[in-house]
Amino acid sequence: MTQVVLVTGSNSGFGRRIVHTLAKNGYIVFASMRNTRGKNADAARELDLWAQQENMDIRVLDLDVTDDDLVIQAVTQVIEQAGRIDVVVNNVGVACSGVIEAFTIAQAKAVFDVNVFGLLRVNKAVLPFMRQQKSGLLIHISSIFGRLSMPFSGLYSASKFVVEGLVEAYQHELRSAGIEAILIEPGPFPTEHGAKIVFPEDTQIQHDYGEPVAHKIREHGNTFVKLFSGPRAPDPQRIADAVNALVQMSPGTRPLRTVIDDYSGQYIETVNAATEQCQQDYLRQYGLV
């Protein structure tokens, strides 16, 4: 039976590459994005056209992860058309850059509404069907910044730390239902994601931090510019290939975390290895493993 996959944030970046890669490998892919008749109309048409030209089974869905009703409608549409849902790739997300104090509370809420509550809405909508099937795979595109926080990316890191905590719990809670929840932790990659960075609205507070902090922020940005423009710039296709490889693995063999970052991934691997044993010992103490 051909597996059915739902991908969020399919209009660009990792999402579009994930859709292309999974479709090429024979999956039925529901490519979701918001505003398919507005801002993302061109992206939706391009996906439809590519699918027709390449004879791929890609079905574009309108889904805004911040809207409860649209999430439920989209998942219902998947079930009505395909009869099941085997894999969800929670990919959609927004980044932010600046000192934490300078972000308004409204901005912080908006970031968490996408990065955290967005995946909670999607998972809550699909899990009843997966539990009925007694199978399913939830893949969450997290970040290395969800394991080690970084100055001037603190708000983004905080949202990804929450994702990491949620998925660790999902992994245990869903196991008896035959459902797996896993994480991919990319480092920085040159995608359209960079054009969607949220900057602090309270510019006066950021200004009050002074030139030393402003200099560090500029250097922080310059580091990524050099990384993305050099001959060894990381290829975003690696994320799509990792998703495809994880989907193809047998249930029960998939790692909880997959790090994809040649620049600083070794530090994240060290953290992951250290915390894995600690977590097992911690859960064992409470009779949970």
TORSEGU-352591 format. One record per residue (C-alpha): residue in three letters; z, y, x. Coordinates in steps of 0.02 Angstrom, whole numbers, padded with zeros to 5 digits, always signed. Each point is the difference from the previous one (the first is absolute). Example, Ala and Ser with C-alpha at 12.3 -4.5 7.8 and 13.67 -1.06 7.14 Angstrom:
2
Ala+00390-00225+00615 Ser-00033+00172+00069 
//
This chain:
289
Met+00000+00000+00000 Thr-00050+00170+00069 Gln+00152+00107+00034 Val+00021+00168-00086 Val+00062+00148+00103 Leu+00058+00173-00054 Val-00006+00135+00134 Thr+00076+00173-00026 Gly-00067+00156+00086 Ser-00175-00071+00015 Asn-00093+00166+00008 Ser+00013+00019+00189 Gly+00087-00050+00161 Phe+00082-00170+00014 Gly-00026-00031-00186 Arg-00189+00011+00002 Arg-00011-00110+00154 Ile+00117-00127-00079 Val-00109-00006-00156 His-00160-00025+00100 Thr+00076-00134+00111 Leu+00077-00102-00141 Ala-00158+00011-00105 Lys-00105-00060+00147 Asn+00117-00149+00013 Gly-00032-00052-00179 Tyr+00147+00072-00096 Ile-00009+00088-00168 Val+00063+00173+00046 Phe+00065+00130-00121 Ala-00014+00162+00098 Ser+00119+00126-00076 Met+00010+00186+00026 Arg+00049+00151-00103 Asn-00121+00122-00081 Thr-00153-00113+00002 Arg-00088+00125-00113 Gly+00062+00152+00094 Lys+00047+00024+00182 Asn-00040-00179+00048 Ala-00157-00020-00105 Asp-00112-00005+00154 Ala+00110-00130+00085 Ala-00002-00108-00158 Arg-00190+00012-00014 Glu-00023-00043+00183 Leu+00107-00156-00018 Asp-00095-00052-00156 Leu-00168+00027+00086 Trp+00053-00094+00157 Ala+00062-00146-00105 Gln-00166-00009-00093 Gln-00103+00010+00159 Glu+00104-00132+00089 Asn+00027-00109-00155 Met+00189+00015+00016 Asp+00124-00017-00142 Ile+00087+00169+00009 Arg+00067+00082-00157 Val+00058+00180+00011 Leu+00158+00044-00097 Asp+00079+00166-00041 Leu+00181-00014+00055 Asp+00123+00137+00045 Val+00155-00082+00073 Thr+00107+00148-00057 Asp-00044-00030-00184 Asp+00093-00143-00085 Asp-00125-00017-00142 Leu-00155+00001+00113 Val+00076-00134+00111 Ile+00034-00113-00149 Gln-00174+00033-00071 Ala-00083-00041+00165 Val+00095-00163+00025 Thr-00034-00049-00180 Gln-00185+00031+00031 Val+00004-00115+00152 Ile+00079-00139-00103 Glu-00120+00024-00145 Gln-00152-00007+00115 Ala+00053-00131+00127 Gly+00137-00098-00089 Arg+00117+00007+00148 Ile+00054+00103+00150 Asp+00034-00087+00165 Val+00021+00138+00128 Val+00053+00182-00006 Val-00026+00114+00150 Asn+00115+00151-00019 Asn-00096+00116+00113 Val+00006+00173-00078 Gly+00112+00125+00089 Val+00022+00178+00060 Ala+00061+00061+00169 Cys+00096+00158+00042 Ser+00034+00100+00156 Gly+00130+00133+00034 Val+00188+00027+00012 Ile+00089-00085-00145 Glu+00096+00156-00053 Ala-00161+00096-00030 Phe-00064-00120-00133 Thr+00047+00047-00177 Ile+00090-00129-00107 Ala-00153-00004-00111 Gln-00106-00048+00151 Ala+00122-00136+00051 Lys-00001-00071-00176 Ala-00190+00001-00001 Val-00009-00097+00164 Phe+00123-00131-00063 Asp-00088-00009-00168 Val-00157-00062+00088 Asn+00068-00096+00150 Val+00149-00083-00085 Phe-00004+00010-00189 Gly-00188-00026+00001 Leu+00014-00175+00072 Leu+00150-00036-00111 Arg-00104+00042-00153 Val-00145-00109+00056 Asn+00112-00147+00046 Lys+00097+00014-00162 Ala-00163-00008-00097 Val-00073-00151+00091 Leu+00155-00106+00028 Pro+00015-00068-00178 Phe-00175-00074+00017 Met+00033-00067+00174 Arg+00162-00080-00059 Gln-00094-00081-00143 Gln-00129-00066+00126 Lys+00141-00054+00117 Ser-00100+00075+00143 Gly-00048+00167+00074 Leu-00004+00108+00156 Leu+00059+00180+00015 Ile-00062+00086+00158 His+00076+00169+00040 Ile-00079+00119+00125 Ser+00154+00074+00082 Ser+00005+00086+00170 Ile+00080-00012+00171 Phe+00091+00157-00057 Gly+00088-00110-00127 Arg+00089-00086+00144 Leu+00030+00143+00123 Ser+00011+00177-00066 Met-00083+00143+00091 Pro+00040+00187-00002 Phe-00118+00101-00109 Ser-00049-00158-00095 Gly+00174-00029-00069 Leu-00041+00015-00185 Tyr-00146-00121+00018 Ser+00107-00118+00104 Ala+00137+00004-00131 Ser-00121-00054-00136 Lys-00064-00142+00107 Phe+00177-00055+00045 Val+00027-00021-00187 Val-00159-00105-00013 Glu+00062-00112+00140 Gly+00167-00025-00086 Leu-00081-00038-00167 Val-00118-00129+00072 Glu+00138-00087+00097 Ala+00090-00022-00167 Tyr-00159-00046-00096 Gln-00032-00137+00127 His+00160-00090-00048 Glu+00004+00042-00185 Leu-00177-00061-00034 Arg-00004-00155+00107 Ser+00059-00119-00136 Ala-00140+00065-00112 Gly-00131-00047+00130 Ile-00037+00183+00041 Glu-00006+00073+00175 Ala+00032+00181+00049 Ile-00051+00056+00174 Leu-00028+00156+00105 Ile-00134+00067+00115 Glu+00065+00132+00121 Pro-00145+00102+00070 Gly+00019+00129+00135 Pro-00099+00162-00010 Phe-00184-00027-00040 Pro-00143+00124-00020 Thr-00035-00009-00187 Glu-00022+00125-00141 His+00189-00017-00022 Gly+00018+00139+00128 Ala-00085+00122-00118 Lys+00133-00037-00132 Ile+00152+00049+00102 Val+00130+00101-00095 Phe+00072+00149+00095 Pro+00161+00093-00042 Glu-00014+00135-00132 Asp+00152+00095+00063 Thr-00090+00073+00151 Gln+00139+00125+00034 Ile+00125-00139+00036 Gln-00124-00084+00115 His-00027+00168+00087 Asp+00189+00022+00019 Tyr+00008-00155+00109 Gly-00084+00103+00135 Glu-00134-00024+00131 Pro+00077-00152+00089 Val-00013-00103-00159 Ala-00171+00072-00042 His-00057-00052+00173 Lys+00064-00177-00026 Ile-00091-00011-00168 Arg-00162+00056+00083 Glu+00022-00127+00140 His+00039-00133-00130 Gly-00165+00037-00086 Asn-00096+00011+00164 Thr+00059-00173+00049 Phe-00082-00073-00155 Val-00158+00103+00025 Lys-00018-00070+00176 Leu+00037-00176-00061 Phe-00131+00010-00137 Ser-00136+00083+00103 Gly+00012-00104+00159 Pro-00107-00150+00048 Arg+00141-00116-00053 Ala+00023+00077-00172 Pro+00070-00133-00118 Asp-00121-00074-00126 Pro+00061+00009-00182 Gln-00100-00157-00037 Arg+00139-00097+00084 Ile+00111+00032-00150 Ala-00130-00069-00119 Asp-00025-00152+00111 Ala+00188-00029+00004 Val+00009+00006-00190 Asn-00143-00125-00012 Ala+00083-00116+00126 Leu+00167+00006-00092 Val-00082-00035-00168 Gln-00085-00153+00073 Met+00161-00073+00071 Ser+00087-00139-00093 Pro+00151+00048-00107 Gly+00161-00013+00099 Thr-00084+00031+00168 Arg-00022+00189-00010 Pro+00113+00109+00108 Leu+00107+00130-00087 Arg-00061+00136+00119 Thr-00166+00024+00089 Val-00004+00142+00128 Ile-00169+00076+00043 Asp+00020+00132+00135 Asp-00057-00014+00180 Tyr+00077+00168+00045 Ser+00183-00030-00040 Gly+00004-00164-00094 Gln+00105-00085+00133 Tyr+00150+00105-00050 Ile-00020-00048-00183 Glu-00018-00184+00046 Thr+00164+00013+00096 Val+00088+00077-00150 Asn-00073-00130-00118 Ala+00051-00146+00110 Ala+00176+00067+00021 Thr+00029+00035-00184 Glu-00076-00162-00064 Gln+00140-00108+00071 Cys+00132+00128-00050 Gln-00064+00001-00178 Gln+00001-00190-00012 Asp+00179-00008+00065 Tyr+00051+00140-00117 Leu-00074-00085-00153 Arg+00072-00168+00050 Gln+00173+00078+00002 Tyr-00023+00043-00185 Gly-00075-00169-00044 Leu-00174+00070-00030 Val-00098-00112+00118 
//
